[in-house]
Amino acid sequence: MLLNNPSIRLLFAGQALYWSCAMIGITLTSLVGLQLAPLNALATLPLALMVLGNLMAVQPLSLFMQRHGRRPGLMLGAGCGVAGGLLCALGVWLGDFILFCLGALPIGAYQASAMYYRFAALEAVGEAHKGRATAYVVGGGVCAALLAPSLSLWSRDALDAPFVGAYLMIAALALVGLLLMSRLREGQAPSPARASLVATRALLARPLVRAALATTAVGHGLMILVMNATPLAMKFCGLPLESSAEVIRWHMLGMFLPAFVAGPLVDRLGSRRVALLGSLILLGSAAIALAGLQPAHFLASSFLLGVGWNLMLVAGTTLLGEGHSAEERGQAQAMMEFGNSLVAACGSFASGALIAGIGWDAVNLGMLPLLALALLMLLPVRRRLAAE
């Protein structure tokens, strides 16, 4: 599919470019914030503003694409990445914390647009290959997981002013993404349904839609929460920074490598069974984390955390596609991405406080009721399938 379908190939490459930008930003932004902020407590404000930019852009972008098509919407998102990278680079060059923070907002909008790449993949293939198309596009992150850490270290010191090169690199990668999205093929966009509270209620009244939203939101929220808490937990355990870096690297590989298996699994077994498998793998991740505090425990649990996230994201995305009409596409997808962004924001802000307040074991035990909620939301869908 990657070789024969130009749209999937472009979206795969766009995903790799986005995640490379994201990893550079995640690695360096808090360090730059600490350097520029007037107070140490404000060091993570630029990261928080990236999350805010994502939340602000996710629904308008979806509705824009519903009216005007994928290509202009995804080009607009990548253009925001270019603008954000340039603003952040200028802020670092001038030592201006406010300008650096302003640049974080459009980078968040770029993140919001990149989350729609997998939905664009659904529209580029036939019904029998939707799971595979979704998963292969998500799998573009493998390239970023392998290349972005080295790229981040090189670009950080590429210019005389430290860190300026890294944000110019973000702008350059986003520009390449914009050029790729300009070549994306798409058919005629369906007539947009009018966004309204009534339409939202109609979508939420469907068990299939509720199950899809719960599957991705729970998987994404737990992944962000535990991923952000892991380096802190390892630091509290006295483990070296090198161990944390290796754990995060394997976590990223766990997030993206399974995509090449998850897609065929969804097409063969169905979205519901793959979502169940993802939930069980997340349970396994929590069990290993609770079993010990050695580097091997952190590495194995983080790898499985990434695998479970991947399966639940791919399964939930394809499940959502079964629950709405073409006219409802923009609103349904915006609901999913807003929910994912909201739980990601909560997980990002809560992880440090939870680790410091209730500890690593309690964070992992807290996964259980949320996974149970996702499974309960899937049950009505499974019963309906059996009845059919």
DRENVO-253130 format. One line per 8 residues: number of its first residue (from 1); their letters; for each residue x, y, z of N, C-alpha, C, CB. Coordinates in steps of 0.05 Angstrom, whole numbers, m for minus. Each point is the difference from the previous one (the first is absolute). Glycine has a CB too. Example, Ala and Ser with C-alpha at 12.3 -4.5 7.8 and 13.67 -1.06 7.14 Angstrom:
<sites>
1 = as = 264,m114,156,m18,24,0,18,24,0,m38,m23,25  31,44,m39,16,24,1,m15,22,14,24,m13,m43
</sites>
This chain:
<sites>
1 = mllnnpsi = 17,m24,0,m17,24,0,17,25,0,m36,m25,24  58,25,m8,18,23,0,13,5,m27,8,m9,48  m3,m12,m63,13,3,m26,m20,7,m22,34,m33,15  m59,23,m13,m18,3,m22,m21,22,3,6,m48,m6  m10,58,30,m20,21,5,14,27,6,m33,m34,17  33,53,m36,15,25,4,m9,16,24,6,2,m48  m32,m3,54,m11,15,23,11,m11,26,m41,11,m26  41,m38,29,10,m12,24,29,6,3,m35,m37,m3
9 = rllfagqa = 50,36,m19,29,6,1,5,28,9,7,m33,m37  m22,53,27,3,28,8,m7,3,30,m10,15,m47  m12,m27,55,m8,3,28,19,m14,19,m47,2,m15  59,m24,7,21,m14,16,23,19,4,m14,m45,m18  24,57,m4,22,19,2,m7,24,16,16,m16,m45  m40,27,42,m9,22,16,0,m6,30,m27,16,m39  18,m40,46,m1,m8,28,29,m2,11,m43,m25,m8  61,14,m8,28,m1,9,12,28,5,5,m43,m25
17 = lywscami = m11,61,7,9,28,4,m12,13,24,6,4,m49  m32,m8,53,m13,12,24,12,m10,26,m42,5,m27  45,m32,29,10,m11,25,29,7,4,m32,m37,m5  47,42,m16,27,10,4,0,28,12,16,m28,m39  m34,45,29,m3,26,12,m9,m2,30,m12,19,m45  m7,m37,50,m11,m3,27,22,m9,19,m45,m11,m19  61,m8,11,21,m11,18,21,21,5,m8,m46,m17  15,62,m3,20,21,5,m12,20,20,19,m5,m47
25 = gitltslv = m45,12,43,m13,19,19,m2,m11,28,m25,17,m38  17,m42,41,m3,m12,26,27,m2,14,m40,m26,m16  61,20,1,27,m3,12,11,26,10,8,m39,m30  m13,61,15,15,25,5,m16,23,12,28,m14,m36  m55,14,32,m15,24,7,0,7,29,m29,m11,m38  27,m9,56,1,7,28,28,10,8,m35,m35,9  56,26,m22,27,9,6,3,30,m9,18,m47,m5  m28,53,m18,0,28,m10,m17,17,18,7,m15,m47
33 = glqlapln = m30,5,55,m18,15,18,14,6,26,m39,m22,m20  54,3,31,15,5,24,21,22,m3,m7,m48,13  19,48,m37,21,20,m6,m12,28,m4,27,m36,m21  m51,38,10,m11,27,m7,m20,10,20,7,m12,m47  m20,m5,62,m22,8,17,10,18,23,m25,m42,m12  9,62,20,8,16,23,m1,m15,26,m16,40,m25  m1,m60,26,m2,m17,24,2,m30,m8,m29,35,23  42,m51,m7,3,m28,m6,m27,m14,m3,44,0,24
41 = alatlpla = m64,10,m9,m26,m12,0,m14,2,m27,m4,10,48  14,9,m65,m12,5,m27,15,m16,m22,m14,45,16  33,m62,m8,16,m13,m20,m16,m18,m19,37,1,32  m59,m13,m22,m16,m18,m16,m24,14,m13,14,m38,29  m16,65,m26,m22,14,m12,m1,m3,m31,3,33,37  20,m32,m51,m2,m5,m29,m11,m27,m8,39,30,m5  m33,m51,20,m12,m26,m5,m30,0,5,44,m22,12  m52,36,9,m29,3,6,m14,15,m23,10,m1,50
49 = lmvlgnlm = 4,21,m61,m12,15,m22,m2,m16,m25,18,42,20  0,m61,m25,m2,m19,m22,m26,m16,3,50,m2,m5  m55,m8,29,m25,m15,5,m24,18,m5,24,m29,34  m23,54,m25,m22,19,m3,m4,5,m30,9,21,45  12,m17,m60,m2,4,m29,m14,m23,m14,41,29,2  m34,m53,7,m13,m24,m10,m30,0,5,43,m26,7  m50,31,18,m28,1,8,m16,21,m15,13,m17,45  m1,40,m50,m14,22,m13,m3,m6,m30,19,32,33
57 = avqplslf = m1,m47,m45,m1,m4,m29,m14,m25,m9,42,24,m2  m46,m44,20,m8,m26,m9,m28,0,m13,28,m19,36  m47,33,m24,m27,0,m12,m2,19,m24,m18,m11,45  28,36,m44,m1,16,m24,14,m13,m24,m1,40,29  23,m53,m25,13,m13,m23,m17,m22,m12,44,10,22  m57,m26,m5,m17,m21,m10,m23,11,m17,12,m29,40  m25,49,m30,m22,12,m14,9,14,m26,m25,6,44  49,6,m43,11,12,m24,5,m21,m21,22,36,28
65 = mqrhgrrp = m11,m59,m20,5,m21,m20,m26,m13,m10,43,m9,23  m64,9,m6,m26,m10,m9,m11,18,m23,m9,m18,47  15,44,m45,m11,18,m21,19,2,m24,m23,26,36  49,m26,m31,19,6,m22,18,m23,m8,m1,46,17  0,m68,m3,16,m23,m8,24,m4,18,m15,7,m46  27,m31,44,23,m7,17,25,17,m8,m19,m46,5  24,48,m31,25,12,m8,4,28,11,m3,m28,m41  m16,47,37,5,27,11,1,0,31,m23,18,m40
73 = glmlgagc = 8,m35,53,0,m1,29,27,m10,11,m49,m7,m1  60,m14,m11,25,m11,9,23,18,m8,m18,m46,m3  16,60,m19,20,20,m7,0,24,20,m5,m13,m49  m19,21,57,m2,21,19,13,m8,27,m43,16,m22  38,m40,30,12,m10,25,30,0,m1,m40,m27,8  51,17,m30,29,m1,m3,12,29,m2,m4,m45,m23  m11,63,11,8,28,m1,2,12,28,m21,4,m45  3,m12,62,2,9,28,26,m10,13,m51,0,3
81 = gvaggllc = 59,m25,m10,25,m11,11,24,17,m10,m20,m46,1  19,54,m26,22,17,m10,1,27,15,m5,m21,m46  m19,33,49,m1,26,14,9,m3,29,m37,15,m30  27,m36,44,7,m4,28,30,m5,3,m45,m19,8  57,3,m25,29,m6,2,16,26,m3,m8,m46,m18  0,63,m2,15,25,m5,m3,19,24,m7,m6,m49  m18,8,60,m4,18,23,16,m10,24,m46,11,m17  46,m37,22,16,m10,23,30,5,m4,m36,m36,7
89 = algvwlgd = 45,32,m32,29,5,m5,7,29,5,m1,m37,m34  m17,55,25,4,29,4,0,6,30,m21,10,m45  2,m22,60,m1,4,28,25,m9,15,m49,m5,m3  60,m17,m5,25,m10,12,23,19,m8,m17,m48,m1  18,56,m24,22,17,m10,0,27,15,m3,m21,m45  m21,32,50,m2,26,14,m1,m3,30,m23,18,m40  21,m43,50,m3,m4,29,m27,10,10,49,4,5  m70,m5,m22,m26,10,7,m19,m23,7,7,40,m31
97 = filfclga = m14,m43,56,m16,m22,9,m28,2,m10,28,m3,41  m39,27,m43,m28,4,m9,m2,m8,m30,m7,37,33  26,m29,m49,0,m8,m28,3,m30,m4,20,45,m11  m3,m57,28,3,m29,0,m26,m14,6,48,5,13  m62,5,7,m26,m11,8,m21,3,m23,10,10,48  m10,13,m61,m18,4,m22,5,m20,m23,m3,49,12  28,m56,m16,6,m19,m21,m10,m28,7,39,27,m11  m43,m33,36,m9,m27,8,m29,m4,m8,31,1,38
105 = lpigayqa = m47,20,m40,m29,m4,m6,m4,m11,m29,m10,38,31  22,m26,m52,m4,m12,m26,13,m28,m3,m1,46,m18  22,m52,33,11,m27,m1,m21,m20,10,47,18,7  m63,m9,14,m22,m17,9,m21,m4,m21,8,17,46  m13,4,m63,m19,m3,m22,10,m20,m21,m15,48,8  42,m48,m12,12,m20,m18,m5,m28,10,35,34,m14  m32,m37,41,m6,m26,12,m29,m8,m5,35,9,35  m53,10,m32,m29,m7,m4,m4,m9,m29,m13,34,35
113 = samyyrfa = 25,m21,m54,m4,m8,m28,12,m28,m6,0,48,m13  23,m53,25,13,m26,m5,m16,m24,11,44,24,2  m61,m19,18,m17,m21,11,m21,m8,m20,9,16,46  m14,0,m67,m20,m7,m20,12,m15,m24,m25,41,14  51,m46,m14,12,m15,m21,m12,m28,m2,42,26,5  m47,m38,18,m11,m27,0,m29,m1,m11,31,m12,39  m46,34,m34,m27,1,m11,1,4,m31,m17,19,44  36,m4,m53,4,3,m29,6,m26,m13,16,47,7
121 = aleavgea = m1,m64,8,7,m27,m11,m26,m17,m4,45,3,23  m64,0,m5,m25,m15,m3,m14,6,m26,m5,0,50  8,25,m59,m14,8,m24,15,m6,m26,m20,36,27  44,m48,m24,17,m6,m23,m1,m29,m9,29,38,14  m44,m55,1,m1,m28,m5,m28,m11,1,46,m5,19  m49,m19,m28,m26,m14,1,m7,m10,28,6,m12,m48  m30,3,52,m10,m8,26,16,m22,12,m45,13,m14  55,m31,m2,15,m24,11,28,7,10,m26,m28,m31
129 = hkgratay = 36,52,25,27,6,7,3,24,18,13,m19,m43  m35,28,56,1,24,16,17,m3,25,m45,11,m16  44,m34,29,17,m4,24,29,1,m7,m36,m27,20  44,15,m42,27,m1,m9,10,29,m8,m6,m48,m17  m11,62,3,8,28,m8,4,17,25,m26,m5,m43  8,4,62,3,16,24,26,m7,15,m49,2,4  54,m28,m1,24,m9,15,25,7,m14,m27,m37,18  28,35,m45,25,6,m14,7,30,2,m10,m38,m31
137 = vvgggvca = m10,55,31,6,28,3,10,6,28,m36,11,m35  23,m22,55,10,3,28,29,m10,1,m47,m5,19  53,m17,m33,27,m12,0,21,18,m10,m21,m43,m5  14,65,m8,21,19,m9,17,10,23,m30,13,m37  19,m14,61,15,9,24,25,m17,5,m43,16,19  45,m40,m30,24,m17,3,24,15,m9,m27,m42,m6  25,55,m18,22,15,m11,9,22,20,m16,m10,m47  m4,23,58,7,22,19,13,m12,25,m39,27,m17
145 = allapsls = 29,m50,27,12,m12,24,29,m7,m4,m45,m17,13  52,9,m37,28,m8,m6,18,24,m5,m18,m42,m19  7,64,6,17,21,m9,m1,25,17,m7,m17,m45  m17,23,57,m3,26,14,19,5,23,m47,m3,m13  53,m17,30,19,6,22,27,11,m10,m22,m36,27  33,23,m47,26,10,m11,m3,27,m13,14,m47,m7  m37,51,m7,m6,25,m13,m2,22,20,m23,m24,m37  11,18,60,m4,20,21,27,9,11,m45,m21,11
153 = lwsrdald = 63,1,m5,26,7,11,17,16,m20,m2,m42,28  1,34,m54,15,14,m20,m9,29,m4,9,m44,m22  m36,47,19,m10,26,m6,2,20,23,m31,m22,m32  31,11,57,2,17,24,25,18,m2,m24,m35,27  46,24,m36,26,15,0,9,6,m29,12,m22,43  m30,21,m62,8,4,m28,8,29,m5,m31,m37,m14  20,56,29,7,28,m3,14,10,25,m40,7,m31  51,17,29,15,11,23,m18,4,24,31,22,m32
161 = apfvgayl = m56,m14,27,m19,4,22,m13,m27,6,m9,48,m13  13,m59,37,m12,m27,6,m30,0,m3,38,m8,32  m48,m14,m42,m29,m6,m3,m14,14,m23,0,m6,49  12,27,m60,m13,14,m23,m2,m20,m23,18,45,15  3,m60,m21,m1,m19,m22,m21,m21,2,48,8,m4  m55,m16,29,m20,m20,4,m28,9,m9,26,m18,39  m32,43,m33,m27,11,m8,0,7,m30,m7,17,47  30,m9,m58,1,3,m29,m4,m28,m13,31,40,4
169 = miaalalv = m21,m61,8,m4,m27,m10,m29,m7,0,46,m13,16  m60,20,6,m29,m5,1,m14,14,m23,2,m4,50  5,30,m55,m12,15,m22,6,m13,m27,4,42,27  21,m52,m31,7,m12,m25,m14,m26,m5,45,21,4  m48,m38,17,m14,m25,m2,m30,4,m6,34,m21,31  m45,41,m17,m29,6,m5,m4,11,m29,m6,10,49  26,5,m59,m2,10,m28,0,m24,m20,23,43,14  m6,m62,m9,0,m24,m17,m27,m14,2,50,m6,6
177 = glllmsrl = m61,4,19,m27,m11,3,m21,15,m15,14,m16,44  m12,42,m44,m19,17,m15,1,m7,m30,4,37,34  21,m39,m45,3,m6,m28,m11,m28,m7,41,29,m1  m37,m48,19,m11,m27,m4,m31,1,0,41,m20,21  m52,34,m2,m30,1,1,m12,15,m24,4,0,50  12,17,m63,m10,14,m24,m4,m19,m23,22,42,16  m10,m66,m14,m2,m20,m22,m20,m21,7,47,9,m12  m61,m7,34,m19,m20,9,m24,0,m19,15,5,48
185 = regqapsp = m23,m29,m56,m24,m3,m16,m24,m3,18,27,m21,m38  m49,32,29,m25,m5,15,m24,4,m19,22,16,43  m43,m30,m37,m25,3,m15,m15,25,10,m2,m50,m8  m22,52,m3,m18,22,8,m8,m3,30,m17,4,m48  22,17,63,m8,m2,29,m30,m2,2,40,27,13  m51,m44,5,m29,m2,3,m11,26,10,5,m48,9  m31,52,m15,m13,24,10,1,2,30,m30,m1,m40  38,23,51,2,1,29,m26,1,14,42,24,m6
193 = araslvat = m44,m39,28,m23,2,18,4,24,18,m8,m50,m1  m14,62,8,2,23,17,7,m8,29,m34,24,m29  56,m12,39,9,m7,27,m19,12,20,48,m1,m15  m59,m16,32,m19,10,20,0,m19,23,m28,22,m35  16,m13,57,m2,m17,24,m18,m24,m6,6,40,29  m26,m36,m46,m18,m23,m7,15,m21,m15,m39,31,m2  57,m23,m17,16,m19,m15,19,m15,18,m4,29,m41  16,m14,60,18,m13,19,m14,m21,17,27,42,2
201 = rallarpl = m51,m35,8,m16,m19,16,m7,m24,m17,m18,37,28  11,m33,m53,m7,m22,m18,24,m20,m3,m33,30,m25  57,m19,22,23,m17,m2,6,m15,26,19,32,m34  m22,m18,56,6,m12,26,m21,m20,8,24,41,14  m47,m40,m26,m22,m20,6,7,m27,m12,m33,37,1  52,m39,m19,6,m26,m13,22,m14,16,m12,19,m45  6,m44,54,20,m16,15,26,m3,m14,m37,m24,20  36,22,m47,25,m4,m15,18,25,2,m25,m30,m31
209 = vraalatt = 13,54,30,16,24,2,11,4,28,m28,21,m36  11,m27,56,9,3,28,23,m20,5,m46,14,14  44,m38,m24,21,m19,4,26,8,m13,m34,m36,3  32,47,m27,24,10,m15,13,22,15,m20,m13,m43  4,33,53,11,23,14,14,m9,26,m35,29,m19  22,m48,34,11,m9,25,26,m16,m5,m46,m2,20  46,m14,m41,24,m16,m6,25,17,m4,m30,m35,m20  27,55,3,24,16,m6,7,19,23,m11,m2,m48
217 = avghglmi = m10,13,61,5,18,22,14,m14,24,m40,28,m14  30,m51,21,13,m15,22,28,m8,m7,m45,m17,15  49,6,m39,26,m9,m8,20,23,m1,m21,m37,m26  12,60,14,18,23,m3,5,13,27,m18,7,m46  m3,m4,63,4,13,26,19,m15,18,m45,19,m5  41,m46,6,18,m16,16,29,0,m10,m39,m29,12  42,28,m38,27,1,m11,14,26,7,m15,m29,m38  2,52,35,13,25,6,6,2,30,m25,22,m38
225 = lvmnatpl = 5,m30,55,4,1,29,24,m16,9,m49,7,5  50,m32,m13,21,m18,10,27,6,m14,m34,m36,8  33,44,m34,25,7,m13,14,24,13,m19,m18,m43  3,38,50,12,24,13,9,m6,28,m30,29,m28  16,m48,42,7,m7,27,25,m18,2,m48,4,12  53,m19,m34,22,m20,1,27,12,6,m26,m27,m32  35,48,18,27,11,7,2,11,28,5,11,m48  m27,0,58,0,10,28,2,m23,19,m28,39,m13
233 = amkfcglp = 13,m61,8,2,m23,18,28,m12,0,m49,m10,m9  61,9,m15,28,m11,m1,19,18,14,m11,m21,m44  7,47,43,18,18,14,m3,m4,30,m3,34,m37  m22,m37,47,m5,m4,28,12,m27,10,m42,28,m4  45,m47,m15,12,m26,7,30,1,m2,m40,m22,m17  52,45,10,29,3,m1,12,m12,m25,0,m1,49  m15,m3,m70,10,m12,m25,12,23,m17,m34,m38,2  55,32,m17,14,21,m16,m16,9,m23,43,m20,13
241 = lessaevi = m36,44,m23,m14,12,m23,2,m17,m25,9,45,19  14,m59,m22,3,m18,m23,m21,m22,m1,49,10,0  m56,m20,23,m21,m21,2,m27,12,m8,25,m23,36  m31,47,m28,m25,13,m7,m2,4,m30,m2,22,44  24,m13,m57,1,5,m28,m5,m26,m16,31,38,7  m19,m60,3,m4,m26,m14,m29,m10,3,48,m11,9  m60,16,15,m28,m8,4,m18,15,m18,10,m11,47  m6,38,m50,m17,16,m17,3,m8,m29,3,38,33
249 = rwhmlgmf = 22,m45,m41,4,m9,m28,m16,m25,m6,46,20,1  m46,m39,17,m15,m25,m4,m30,5,2,38,m26,19  m46,45,m3,m28,8,1,m9,10,m27,4,11,49  12,7,m61,m7,11,m26,m1,m22,m22,21,44,13  m3,m63,m12,m1,m22,m19,m25,m17,5,50,m1,m2  m58,m2,27,m24,m15,6,m25,15,m10,22,m19,40  m21,45,m41,m23,16,m10,m4,m4,m30,9,33,36  13,m37,m51,m3,2,m29,5,m27,m15,13,47,5
257 = lpafvagp = 6,m63,5,6,m25,m14,m25,m18,m3,46,3,17  m63,m6,3,m23,m18,m3,m20,8,m21,6,m11,47  m4,36,m57,m19,9,m20,m1,m18,m24,8,46,15  15,m58,m22,1,m17,m24,m13,m27,5,42,23,m13  m49,m29,38,m15,m24,7,m29,7,7,42,m22,17  m45,45,m4,m27,8,9,m19,3,m23,21,23,39  m12,m11,m61,m18,4,m23,m12,m26,m11,26,40,m11  m9,m60,4,m10,m25,m9,m18,m14,21,40,m5,m28
265 = lvdrlgsr = m33,9,54,m17,m12,21,m28,11,0,41,m7,28  m43,34,m31,m26,13,m1,m16,m10,m24,18,40,24  m5,m41,m47,m14,m9,m24,m9,m29,2,27,33,m27  m12,m49,42,m6,m29,1,m18,m6,24,44,m10,m21  m39,21,44,m15,m7,25,m22,20,7,41,m22,16  m39,47,m26,m19,20,7,11,19,21,m37,m31,m12  26,55,12,9,21,18,m4,m7,30,m10,33,m36  m12,m46,42,m7,m5,28,20,m20,13,m48,9,m11
273 = rvallgsl = 55,m30,m4,18,m19,11,28,12,4,m26,m37,m22  34,54,3,27,12,3,0,20,23,7,m6,m50  m29,21,54,m2,18,23,2,m16,26,m28,32,m26  15,m55,27,2,m18,24,29,m9,4,m47,m15,m7  60,7,m14,28,m8,2,18,23,10,m7,m33,m37  2,57,27,15,23,10,m4,5,29,m4,20,m45  m21,m23,55,m5,3,28,14,m20,17,m45,18,m11  46,m43,2,14,m21,15,30,6,1,m35,m33,m14
281 = illgsaai = 46,43,m8,29,7,m1,6,22,20,3,m15,m48  m21,35,50,4,21,19,m2,m10,29,m19,32,m33  2,m52,37,m1,m13,27,27,m14,5,m50,m6,m4  61,m6,m16,26,m13,3,22,20,6,m15,m36,m31  13,59,19,20,21,6,m2,9,29,m3,16,m47  m21,m13,57,m3,8,29,10,m22,18,m40,28,m12  35,m53,5,9,m23,17,30,m1,2,m41,m25,m13  55,29,m10,29,0,1,11,23,16,0,m23,m45
289 = alaglqpa = m12,47,42,8,23,15,m3,m4,30,m13,29,m39  m8,m43,47,m4,m6,28,18,m22,11,m47,15,m6  59,m30,m12,16,m23,8,28,7,10,m25,m27,m33  35,51,26,27,7,9,8,27,m10,12,m47,0  11,57,9,10,27,m6,27,m1,m13,m27,18,38  34,m40,m50,26,m2,m15,m4,11,m28,13,m40,27  10,48,m40,m2,10,m27,m15,m18,m19,42,23,7  m39,m49,m4,m14,m19,m18,m30,1,3,40,m30,3
297 = hflassfl = m50,35,22,m29,3,5,m10,25,m14,4,m24,44  10,46,m41,m8,25,m13,0,m3,m31,18,27,39  3,m40,m50,2,m3,m29,m23,m17,m11,50,5,4  m55,m28,9,m20,m18,m10,m28,12,2,28,m39,13  m33,52,10,m27,12,4,m4,23,m19,0,m14,48  21,30,m53,m3,23,m19,m4,m9,m28,28,27,30  m14,m49,m38,m3,m11,m27,m29,m9,m4,49,m14,m1  m60,m1,21,m27,m10,m2,m20,23,1,14,m43,21
305 = lgvgwnlm = m8,64,m7,m17,24,1,m3,12,m28,14,9,47  8,m8,m62,m1,10,m27,m16,m19,m18,44,23,7  m40,m49,m4,m15,m19,m17,m30,2,5,40,m31,1  m48,32,24,m28,1,7,m13,26,m11,9,m27,41  6,49,m39,m10,26,m11,m5,m3,m30,25,25,35  m5,m37,m49,m3,m3,m29,m24,m16,m8,49,3,m4  m54,m25,17,m22,m17,m7,m27,14,6,28,m40,9  m29,54,13,m25,14,7,m6,24,m18,6,m16,47
313 = lvagttll = 16,30,m56,m4,22,m18,m9,m9,m27,36,25,24  m23,m46,m35,m8,m10,m26,m28,m12,0,48,m9,m10  m54,m6,31,m27,m13,2,m22,21,4,22,m40,20  m17,60,m3,m20,21,5,m5,17,m24,13,0,47  8,6,m62,m3,16,m24,m17,m14,m21,45,21,9  m39,m46,m14,m16,m15,m20,m28,m5,9,42,m21,m16  m46,17,42,m26,m3,12,m17,25,m4,18,m33,33  m6,56,m29,m15,25,m4,m10,3,m28,28,22,35
321 = geghsaee = m11,m31,m55,m8,2,m28,m25,m16,m6,47,8,m11  m53,m28,27,m24,m17,m5,m25,13,12,29,m40,0  m26,61,16,m22,10,16,m11,27,m9,19,m25,36  m10,36,m58,m10,26,m9,m2,0,m31,19,23,41  m35,m4,m51,m3,3,m28,22,19,m11,m50,m8,3  52,10,m29,20,18,m12,m5,29,8,5,m32,m38  m30,39,40,m7,28,8,8,6,29,m37,m1,m34  38,m19,50,7,4,29,30,m3,5,m45,m17,12
329 = rgqaqamm = 60,12,m33,29,m7,3,14,21,17,m1,m23,m44  m2,49,36,15,21,13,m6,2,30,1,24,m43  m26,m26,50,m8,3,28,9,m24,16,m39,29,m13  35,m53,2,8,m24,15,30,m1,5,m39,m24,m21  54,30,1,29,m1,3,10,22,19,4,m20,m46  m17,43,44,8,22,19,m6,m8,29,m10,34,m36  m12,m48,40,m7,m10,27,22,m19,11,m49,6,m10  58,m24,m8,20,m19,8,26,14,7,m21,m35,m28
337 = efgnslva = 30,53,11,26,13,4,m1,20,23,9,m6,m48  m32,19,52,m2,18,23,1,m17,26,m28,33,m27  14,m56,27,1,m17,24,29,m10,5,m47,m13,m8  61,5,m13,27,m10,4,18,23,10,m7,m34,m37  4,58,25,17,22,9,m6,8,28,1,16,m47  m27,m17,55,m7,8,27,12,m19,21,m42,20,m18  40,m46,13,11,m19,19,30,1,0,m40,m30,m6  52,36,m17,29,4,m1,9,23,17,1,m20,m47
345 = acgsfasg = m16,42,45,6,24,16,m2,m6,30,m16,29,m37  m5,m43,44,m4,m7,29,23,m19,9,m50,5,m5  57,m24,m12,22,m19,7,26,14,3,m24,m36,m23  29,55,5,26,15,0,2,17,26,0,2,m50  m21,11,57,1,17,24,m1,m15,26,m22,35,m27  9,m59,26,m4,m15,25,23,m19,7,m48,3,m9  65,m11,m11,19,m21,5,20,6,22,m5,m12,m47  16,37,46,20,7,21,m12,0,28,24,27,m34
353 = aliagigw = m48,m14,36,m13,1,26,m8,m27,11,m17,45,m13  8,m63,m5,m8,m27,9,24,m16,10,m38,2,m32  60,0,17,24,m15,8,10,10,27,13,m8,m48  m12,34,51,9,12,25,m20,m5,23,25,35,m26  m50,m36,20,m21,m1,20,m7,m28,9,m17,42,m17  12,m61,m3,m10,m26,7,18,m23,m8,m45,18,m4  65,m12,m13,21,m20,m6,m6,m15,m26,8,m4,48  13,m10,m57,1,m15,m25,m20,m23,0,47,12,m6
361 = davnlgml = m49,m27,27,m18,m23,2,m29,9,m3,33,m24,29  m40,46,m15,m27,10,m1,m8,9,m28,4,14,48  15,m1,m63,m5,8,m27,m7,m24,m18,31,39,6  m16,m61,m3,m5,m23,m16,m26,m15,8,49,m4,m7  m55,4,33,m26,m12,8,m23,17,m10,23,m19,41  m19,45,m43,m21,17,m10,m7,m5,m29,15,34,32  1,m49,m47,m7,m8,m27,m23,m18,m1,47,5,m13  m51,m21,34,m20,m22,m1,m29,10,m4,31,m26,29
369 = pllalall = m40,45,m13,m28,9,m4,m5,13,m27,m3,6,49  23,8,m60,m3,13,m26,m2,m21,m22,24,40,16  m7,m61,m15,m2,m21,m19,m26,m15,2,50,m5,1  m60,1,24,m26,m13,3,m22,17,m13,16,m21,43  m14,47,m41,m20,18,m12,0,m4,m31,6,33,38  18,m34,m50,1,m4,m29,m12,m26,m8,42,28,m1  m37,m49,17,m11,m26,m7,m31,0,3,43,m22,16  m53,36,4,m29,1,3,m13,15,m23,6,m1,50
377 = mllpvrrr = 7,21,m61,m10,14,m23,m1,m17,m25,17,43,20  2,m62,m21,1,m18,m23,m21,m22,1,48,10,m3  m58,m17,27,m19,m22,2,m25,3,m16,18,m7,45  m32,30,m45,m25,2,m16,6,m4,m30,m19,31,34  42,m21,m43,7,m4,m28,4,m29,m7,22,46,0  m9,m61,19,5,m28,m5,m26,m16,0,45,5,22  m64,3,m5,m26,m14,1,m15,5,m26,m2,5,50  3,20,m60,m14,7,m25,12,m16,m23,m10,46,18
385 = laae = 37,m48,m18,13,m16,m21,m9,m29,0,39,31,2  m41,m42,22,m8,m28,3,m29,m4,m10,31,m6,39  m48,26,m33,m28,m1,m9,m3,0,m30,m13,23,43  32,m6,m55,m1,1,m30,10,m25,m13,6,49,4
</sites>
